[in-house]
Amino acid sequence: MLHQAVLLAETIDYLLNDPHGTYVDCTLGGGGHLRRLAENLEPDACLIGIDKDLDILEQTRKTLSFPNIKLVHGDFRRINDILDSMKIDQVHGIMMDLGVSSFQLDEAERGFSFHEDAALDMRMNREQSLSARDVVNEYSEDDLTSILFRYGEEKYARSISRAIVNRRKQSPIESTMELVEIIQTSVPASYRREKHPARKTFQALRIEVNGELDALLEVLPQALDRLYPGGRLCVITFHSLEDRIVKKFMQEKARSCICPPELPVCVCDHHAELEILSRKPIIASKEESASNPRSRSAKLRAVRKL
């Protein structure tokens, strides 16, 4: 399956503010956003692509070219360290396309998909130690329940966790299809007839394995700090947990007053740090949703640093 960058034109329209500037793609993936951005930049601009999946990084390196481009194997939560190592203080734009990429889903052996049989893995960075197998076979029932409920918003989190713990007493759970079968037998038949019953569990495990929400909480303030005044931050999310974090951060930083609401006049002397560029998140057009199913759940939020 060909990787298709979601909300491509919309993201670049919001992100681009200086054709000679420096831009960072925190989630390089297939390089679709960075490639389109490069088409709108002058040769003296600088592009930086970050990804913690070395396989994807090397694959994209072969197809992405620009006079001044730097591709980095790393975690975007360390964007400060990455830019410091390049002696770059501030940049003109930062973008993030969160979640699992098409490349990772298409490689069955990575264990991200609940449609393909593979070893339980789900690591975006294969150099890290924690995998989905570790979580499924070693976490307590209470911890598993908490993860499925918090990260997957799974209403049958307790029954799924109990079934996992009971099954692994016989032998370790090793494969994605084995886990899918456990999930299917631990939820009501009516739930199985809705969307795939393993969807939320797999999402929760992936988030836990890769520390996705913690990383997002860490990177957002760093990204804002690294922008020049007038610089843009664009974030594409794919589920409500990510979107709530991004929305809350942007709304808080856009507030010009933090006084208690009961005060008749402002006395806090607080200043907004950013301007929200779209009142509502940007979603995919009907045409894009039809041609790229991954885009259907995507939401783009964009801000400008004041």
C-alpha positions in Angstrom: 0.0 0.0 0.0 1.4 3.4 -1.0 1.8 5.8 1.9 -0.4 8.8 1.6 0.2 11.8 3.8 -3.1 13.0 5.3 -4.3 16.6 5.1 -1.3 17.3 3.0 -2.2 20.6 1.3 -3.9 22.0 4.4 -0.9 21.3 6.6 1.5 23.0 4.3 -0.8 26.0 3.8 -0.8 26.6 7.5 2.8 25.7 8.2 4.6 27.7 5.5 5.4 31.2 6.5 8.9 31.8 5.2 10.2 30.2 2.0 13.8 30.6 3.2 13.1 29.3 6.7 13.9 26.2 8.8 11.2 23.6 9.3 11.0 20.4 11.4 8.9 17.3 10.7 8.8 15.5 14.0 7.2 12.4 12.6 8.9 11.9 9.2 7.2 8.7 8.2 7.0 8.4 4.4 8.2 12.0 4.0 5.0 13.1 2.3 4.6 16.4 4.2 8.3 17.2 4.1 8.4 16.5 0.4 5.5 18.8 -0.4 6.9 21.5 1.9 10.3 21.3 0.0 8.4 22.0 -3.2 7.4 25.4 -1.8 10.8 26.4 -0.4 13.9 28.2 -1.7 17.1 26.2 -1.9 18.6 28.0 1.1 15.9 26.8 3.4 16.6 24.0 5.9 14.5 20.9 6.5 14.8 18.5 9.5 13.0 15.2 9.6 12.8 13.1 12.8 11.6 9.6 13.2 12.3 6.9 15.9 11.6 4.1 13.4 15.0 3.5 11.8 13.5 1.2 9.1 11.2 4.0 7.9 13.9 6.6 8.2 16.3 4.7 5.9 13.6 3.9 3.4 12.5 7.5 3.2 16.1 8.8 3.0 16.4 7.1 -0.4 13.5 9.0 -1.9 13.6 12.4 -0.2 16.1 15.0 -1.5 16.7 18.7 -0.8 19.8 20.9 -0.9 19.8 21.3 2.9 18.0 18.4 4.6 18.9 16.6 7.8 17.2 13.3 8.8 17.5 12.2 12.4 16.9 8.9 14.1 15.4 10.0 17.4 12.3 10.6 19.5 10.6 13.9 19.0 10.2 14.3 22.7 13.9 15.2 22.6 13.5 18.0 20.0 15.5 20.4 22.2 18.5 18.1 22.3 18.2 17.4 18.6 18.1 21.1 17.6 20.9 21.9 20.2 23.1 19.3 18.6 22.6 21.1 15.2 23.2 24.5 16.8 19.8 25.6 15.8 18.0 27.9 18.3 14.7 28.6 16.6 12.8 27.4 13.6 9.9 28.8 11.4 7.7 25.8 11.5 7.1 22.4 13.2 4.7 19.7 12.2 3.6 16.4 13.7 1.6 13.6 12.1 0.9 11.4 15.1 0.1 7.7 15.3 1.2 4.6 13.4 2.3 5.1 9.8 1.1 3.1 6.8 4.5 1.6 6.4 4.3 0.1 9.9 0.8 -1.2 9.4 1.7 -2.8 6.1 4.6 -4.7 7.6 2.7 -7.5 9.3 5.8 -8.7 11.3 5.7 -5.4 13.2 2.6 -6.6 15.1 0.6 -3.4 14.8 -2.3 -4.8 12.9 -5.1 -6.9 14.3 -5.8 -8.2 10.8 -2.5 -10.0 10.3 -0.9 -12.8 12.3 2.5 -11.8 13.7 4.6 -11.7 16.8 3.3 -9.2 19.4 5.7 -6.3 19.0 4.3 -2.8 18.2 7.6 -1.0 18.8 8.1 2.0 16.6 11.7 2.0 17.7 13.0 -1.5 17.4 16.0 -0.7 19.6 13.8 -0.2 22.7 13.3 -3.2 25.0 9.5 -2.9 25.9 7.2 -4.7 23.4 3.5 -5.5 23.3 4.4 -9.1 24.3 6.0 -7.8 27.5 2.9 -5.7 28.4 0.4 -8.6 27.6 2.4 -11.2 29.5 3.8 -9.3 32.4 1.5 -6.5 33.4 -1.0 -7.2 36.2 -4.7 -7.5 35.5 -5.3 -4.1 37.2 -2.6 -2.4 35.1 -3.8 -4.0 31.9 -7.4 -2.8 32.7 -6.1 0.7 33.4 -4.2 0.8 30.1 -7.1 -0.5 28.0 -9.5 2.0 29.6 -7.3 5.0 29.6 -5.6 4.6 26.2 -8.2 2.6 24.3 -11.4 3.9 26.1 -12.4 0.2 26.0 -15.6 -0.4 28.0 -14.8 -4.1 28.3 -11.3 -3.4 29.6 -11.8 -5.5 32.8 -13.2 -8.6 31.0 -10.5 -8.5 28.3 -7.7 -8.1 30.9 -9.0 -10.9 33.0 -9.2 -13.2 29.9 -5.6 -12.3 29.0 -4.4 -13.1 32.5 -6.2 -16.4 32.6 -4.9 -17.5 29.2 -1.3 -16.6 29.9 -1.3 -18.9 32.9 -1.4 -21.8 30.4 1.4 -20.4 28.2 2.7 -17.0 27.1 0.6 -15.1 24.6 2.9 -14.7 21.5 1.0 -13.6 18.5 -1.5 -10.9 17.4 -4.1 -13.4 16.3 -3.9 -15.3 19.6 -4.6 -12.0 21.3 -7.4 -11.2 18.9 -9.0 -14.5 19.7 -8.8 -13.9 23.4 -10.5 -10.5 23.0 -13.2 -11.8 20.8 -14.2 -14.5 23.3 -14.2 -12.0 26.2 -16.7 -9.4 24.8 -20.4 -9.8 24.0 -21.5 -10.9 20.5 -23.2 -7.6 19.9 -19.9 -5.8 20.4 -18.2 -8.2 18.0 -20.7 -7.1 15.3 -19.7 -3.5 15.6 -16.2 -2.3 14.7 -13.4 -4.8 15.1 -13.4 -5.8 18.9 -9.6 -5.7 19.1 -9.3 -2.2 17.7 -9.2 -0.3 21.0 -7.1 -2.9 22.8 -4.4 -2.7 20.0 -4.5 1.1 20.1 -4.0 1.0 23.9 -1.1 -1.4 23.8 0.6 0.6 21.0 0.3 3.8 23.0 1.7 2.1 26.1 4.6 0.4 24.3 5.7 3.6 22.6 4.8 6.1 25.4 2.9 8.2 22.8 0.8 10.4 25.0 3.7 11.2 27.4 5.9 12.1 24.5 3.2 14.4 23.1 2.9 16.2 26.5 6.6 16.6 26.5 7.1 17.9 23.0 4.4 20.5 22.7 5.9 23.1 25.1 9.4 22.5 23.6 8.0 23.0 20.1 6.4 26.3 21.1 9.6 27.5 22.7 11.6 26.7 19.6 9.5 28.7 17.2 10.4 32.1 16.0 7.7 34.7 16.6 5.3 34.2 13.7 6.3 30.6 13.4 3.7 27.9 13.0 3.0 24.6 14.8 0.8 22.1 13.0 -0.4 18.8 14.7 -2.4 16.0 13.1 -4.1 13.6 15.5 -6.0 10.4 14.9 -7.9 9.7 18.1 -9.6 11.7 20.9 -6.9 11.2 23.5 -4.3 12.9 21.3 -6.6 15.6 20.2 -7.7 16.5 23.7 -4.0 17.0 24.7 -3.3 19.2 21.7 -6.5 21.2 22.0 -6.0 21.8 25.8 -2.3 22.9 25.3 -3.2 25.3 22.5 -6.2 26.8 24.3 -4.2 27.4 27.4 -1.3 29.0 25.6 -3.8 31.2 23.6 -5.3 32.7 26.8 -4.5 36.4 27.3 -5.9 36.4 30.8 -5.6 33.8 33.6 -7.4 35.8 36.3 -10.2 34.1 38.3 -13.5 34.6 36.5 -15.0 36.4 39.5 -12.6 39.4 39.1 -14.3 42.3 37.3 -11.1 43.4 35.6 -7.9 41.7 34.5 -4.9 42.2 36.9 -2.7 39.2 35.9 -0.7 41.0 33.2 -0.6 37.6 31.4 0.0 37.5 27.6 -1.1 34.9 25.1 1.8 33.0 23.6 0.1 31.8 20.4 -2.8 32.4 18.1 -5.1 29.6 17.1 -5.4 29.7 13.3 -8.6 27.7 13.0 -11.6 27.9 15.3 -12.3 24.2 14.6 -9.9 21.4 13.7 -9.4 20.8 10.0 -10.7 17.5 8.8 -10.3 15.6 5.5 -12.5 16.4 2.5 -15.0 13.8 1.2 -12.6 13.1 -1.6 -9.6 12.5 0.6 -11.7 10.4 3.0 -12.8 8.2 0.1 -9.3 7.8 -1.4 -7.4 7.4 1.9 -9.3 5.7 4.8 -6.6 6.7 7.3 -7.6 10.3 6.9 -11.2 9.8 8.1 -10.2 10.2 11.8 -7.5 12.8 11.2 -7.8 16.3 12.8 -5.3 19.1 12.1 -4.8 21.9 14.6 -2.6 24.9 13.7 -1.3 27.8 15.7 1.0 30.8 15.2 3.5 31.9 17.8 3.0 35.5 19.0 
